[in-house]
Each structure stands twice: as C-alpha cells, then as structure tokens.
Amino acid sequence: MVSLRGALWVTLLAACGGQHVVVSEPAAPPAAGFLLSVTYDDLPFQEALAPADGALGGTSRLLAALTARSIPAVGFVNCDRGGDEVLRLWRAAGLELGNHQANHDNLNRVPLETWLDGARRCHEALKVYNPPRFFRYPYLFQGKTVEVRDAAYAALRGELGQTIAHVTIDNHEWRLAQLYSEALAAGDVARAEAVRGEYIPHLLAATENARTVAQKKLGREVAQVLLLHANALSVELAGPLMDALAAEGARFVPLEQALADPVFSLPDAYVGPAGISWLYRIEPVVSAWTWEDETWTDLEARYNPPPPP
C-alpha cells in the first residue's frame, strides 16, 4: 500500500515553533491514485476547540486553504447551534452544507422519533443556505438494533430524500484536537507541538488503513470519504494536510462523485452500537477494528496517561 515517507516533508514540525521542516521531497508522484472527498463535521465550529481568532476567523482561514487548492469540501451542520455568519462564509466560498442533525443527538441514547425530529429540523433550516442533499450520522451511530437502523435510514432517504454521507476514513483527529487545546490551555507548549506533529501522519495512516481495508474486502481502490472536524487544529493544518494527501495520490472530488462508487450501494451488514467506517459495515463484518483501537491506545498512553498511583 501507500508509503507515508513521500509526504513527510510537509508533516514534520519543529518543536515549539510550528515551522515545517523539509526532510525529503518525494522523487516521483505515487504510482496509483485514488478519489477523495473531504468533509468537515460539527459546523458551525467546535467552540470549545476554537482558535484564538474564534469561529469566524478560523473558518475564514480554513476556507482559504481549501479554496486555494480547489477542494470541494462539504461541511456538516448541527443546526441548533446557530453560527449563521460562519455558515454563510461556507456558502460564499462555494462549498456545500449538509445535515448533521440539529443537536448532534446520539441515536444510541435518544428515542428514534426525537432523533428524527432533529434531522427534520436541520433539513428545514439548511434550506436557507442550499438545498440539503446529504446527511451525516452523528458519531457515525446508525442504530444499535435492526429496527432502529432501518427505520432511521428509511426516514432519511424516503421522507427527507437525503443521501447518506458515509465515511470510509474514520480517525481520531477530533481527539488530537482536544489534546492540543488542553495542552495549550495548560501552557504546555511542548506537548501541544508534539500533538500537532501527530496530526498529518495520523490522517495519512488512517487513509492508508482505509485503502488497505478496501483492497482486502473488494480487491480494488474505492472512492474515499475523509471525516474531519471544524476546530483549531484542523484550521492550522488544513493546507499542509491537503498537500500531503495529494502527494499520496489523492484526487479531490465532490462528495456526490465519491458516493457514486458502487461500494456505497452495498448492503449495510452491521448492527450494533459502534460508530465505524462504512468499509467496516459492509460484508464481511468483523468485531474488532485493529488500527483504530491500537492508535487510540497509543495516543492516550503518550498524551493522556493516567495519573501515578
């Protein structure tokens, strides 16, 4: 599969300085490319993880990085959280907004009808900005029983006419953003920079893992959908991340083009409480997700160790 070495020149960061260190520029383009749609969840912004210039300033910088590279990202909105000015920035940049349920309710914990009411409210609210075409399940939870899973899907598709924006490249980017903000709040600049330096390599590894899973299950490259979140860390590293993905062979495409890949028409074979990649939901379903589990354990051990006894 794809090596990470070719993208290291845009990922390594100088300790405490945040400057990119040129290590080794790739000698040639990757032998094989893949289609990639970039998506951002939890708009208008993860306020607790906002940068110093706030949601508006951070959004402006994020959109500048994306539009400079002609990346047709989609932002998924929690509509009860306001943020009209932020959402209008997305539309002014020519980028689409999708439905992420009104209040990011957990389908495993709230009644189905309460959850669907939030999906309906967000569907209506988004019409001010663009016709809402796509829905992203909060937490990627799609129902822990067959009955809930199928009823939620039927309402989203039949009643609202939404296309489900499945994720193939799941990752712990959101946790890195938390750890980064916690380190900055504690005044621990060295730890913050160390976490920052994990961001791009982590997402490249997540991408490589998704491509490997697709090859093992389907015997081919599939169009990939990357899950990111609107937060300070994703703002700071948006440009370098997109450059690193491009160096690994990514060809950025609109979400509807990625979702046209036949992989997204395969049956949903998973029933359970986990929020997982679509590539894990299709047959053959496995009960453990090794890369995600091992990566989580490693990050927590290094950046959030338990207190000494």
N, C-alpha and C positions, 0 to 999 in steps of 0.2 A: 504493500500500500504506500501511501504518500509519506515521504520523509518530512520531518519538521526542520531539517537542517537548512533547507533553502530559504526559510523565512526568518531565521534567527536575526538577521541583520536589521530587521525592523522591530524586533520584540524586546531585545535586552535593554535594560535601563540602568543608567548609572546610579549608584546608591545615593539617595538623598537629593539628587539633582534633577531627576526626571528627564535627563537628556538621553536620546537614543544613541547607542553605541554601535558603530558599524563593525561587525565581526567577519562575516563572509557573505558577499553578494552571490546569489545563485548564478551559476555559469550559463545555464540554459533554461528555457521555460519547461514546466512539467510536461512529461510525455503525454499524459491524458488529463483532460479537464472534466469539469462537472458543472451542472447548473445549480445555482444557489439563489434562494430568496431570503432576504434579510428582514426580520420582523422585530419590533420592539413592543413589549407588553407594559402594562400598568401606566399608560398615559392618563392624565397629563404628565405626571412625573412621580417618582418615588420620593416624596417630600422629605422623608427622614434621611434620605441619602443624597440630597440636592447639593450641588456645588456652591461655592461662595457667591456666585452671581445669580443664584436662585434658579427656579424652574425656567423662567423666560430666557435668561442669559444662557443657561446650559442647553436649552432646546435650540436656541439660535446657533450655537457652536456645533451641536450635533448635526443639525440640518445642513450647515455649511460644509461639513466634512462629507456628508452623503451626496449632496447635490454636486459638489466639485468632482465627484467620481461617477456621476450619473447612475447612482444606485437607487433603484425603485423600491425603497423600503415601504413597509406598511406598519402603522402604529395602531396598537390595540388599546381601546379606551375603556376605563372604568367610569361610566358616565355620571354617576352620582358625586364624583369628586371635583366637579367644576373644571376650572382651567381653560375657559373659553379662549383667552389670549394665546395660550400655548397651542391649542388645537388649531386655531386659525393660522398660526405660523406653519404648521404641517401642511395645511391646505395651500397656503401661499407658495410653499416650496414645490407644489405639485405632487405631494405624497398623500396616499390614501389612508383613511382611518377605518378601523374595523371594530367590531363589538367584542368586548372582553367582559361582558356582564356588568350591570350597573355598579355593584359594590364589591366585586371580586369575591362573591359568596362561594363557599366550599360546598360542592354538590354532595360530598360525603356527610355533611353535618346539618344542612338545612333541608326542609321539605322540598320536594321537587317543584311544587307549584310556586313556592316562594322564590326559588332559584329561577324558574322560568319567567316569573314576573320581572325580575331584574334584567333578564335577557331582553324581554319585550320593551321595557322602559329605555334601555340603552339603544335598541334598534330604532325607536322613535326619535330619541334625542340626536342621534347621529345624522338624521335626515337634514338637519340644518347645515351640515358640512359637506356631505356627499351621500349618495345612495349607499346604504350599508350592505355590502356583499359578503363579508367574511366574519366568521365567529371563531374566537379562540377560547377554549375552556379554561377558566381559572385553575391554576395549579396543574393543569392537564388532567384533572379528575373528570372522568366521563361517566361515572356511576359505578357503584360497587356491587350492584345486582344487575342481572339481565334486564329486569323490568324497568329500573330507573335508567339504565344506559340507553335502552331502546326508546323509551318514552321521551327522554330529553332530546335524543337525536331526531326523532320524528317531528317534534315540535319545532326545533331549529330549522330543519330542512323543509318541512311541509307548511307550517304556519308562517314562519318568517322568511323562508326562501334563502336562508343563509348557507354559504359554502363553508364547511368546517376547515379551518386553517390548521391542519395537523402540523406537528413539529417532528422533524427527524433528528435534528441536532440539539438534544437536551444537554444541559450542562449545569455547572454550579457558579455561573457568572454572578448571579444575584447574591450568593453567599460571599464571594470575593468583594463585591461592592459593600456589603455590610462590614466585613472585616477591615476594609480600607477606611471606611468612615469612622469606625470605632477606634482605630489606631490614631487617626488624625485628631479625634476628639480627646484622646488621652495624651496628646502631644508626643506620641511615639513616631517620629518621622521615619526612623529607620525601618520600623515594622510596616508602616504604610507603604514605603517604597518597595519593600520586599513583596508585599501583597500585590502591588501594582505590577511588578515584574512577572507575576504569575499569570496575569490576565490573558495576554495573547497566546502564550504557549498552551494554556489550559484550553482555550477555544479552538486552537488548531488541533490539539489532541482529541477534543470532542468531535471535531469534524472528521478526523481520520478514523475514529471509532465508528461513526455512523456509516462512513463509506465501506468500512470493513464488514459491518453487520449486513449491509445491503448486498455486498458481494457474496457473503456466506449464504444468505437466505434466497437471493434471487439470481445470483450469478452475473450481475451487471451493475454498472453505475445507475443510480437513480437521481432524480432531481431532489435536492436537499432543501430543507426549510430550517433556518437558524433562529433559535429563540434567544433574544437579548432583552434587557430592561432599560427603561429610561432612568438613569442615575448618574452620579458624578463620575464614576469610573468609566462607564460606557461613553460618556461625553468626551472625557480626556483622551481616550484611546480609540475613538471611532475611526479616524483616518488611518493610523498605523494598523489597526486590525483589518480593515478592508484591504489595505495594500498587502498584508501578509496572506490573507485568503486568496487574493488574486495571484500572488506568487505561487500558491499551492495548486493553481489550476481552476479556481472558481470563476465562472462566468455569471455575473449577476443578472437575474431575470425577474420580471414581475411575478407576484405571488400566483396569479392565475395561470401563468405558464408553468410554474413549478408543479402546481396542483393538478395539472393535466397529465402528469406522468401516471401511467397505469397503476403504479404502486398504491396510489391514494384511493383507487377504486376497489382494492382488495377488501374482503370482509374483516370487520373488527372482531378478532378472536379472543380478546382479553376481557375478562370480568374480574373486578377486584378494586381495592382502594387506592392503588398506586397511580401517580401521575407520571407517565412514561412516554418515551418516543413512540411515534407511530410504527417505526420499524420493529419495536418490541411487541406491538399489539397484533401484528399480523402473524399468521402461522409460519413456522412453529413457535408458539409462545413458550418462553422459559420463565422460571420462577425467580431467577436472580439476574441482576444487571451488574456484571463484574466491574466494568470500567467505572461506572458511576459510583458504586459502593466503595471501591478501593480509592478512588480520587477523593471522595468526601472524607474518608477516614484519614487520608494523608494530609489534606488541608487542615482539618480540625486539629490533628496532632501537632502540626507545626505552628499554627497561628491562633489556636484557641485551646491550648492544653488545659486539662483540669488542674485546679489548684493543688499544691502539695498537701499531703495529709498532715 
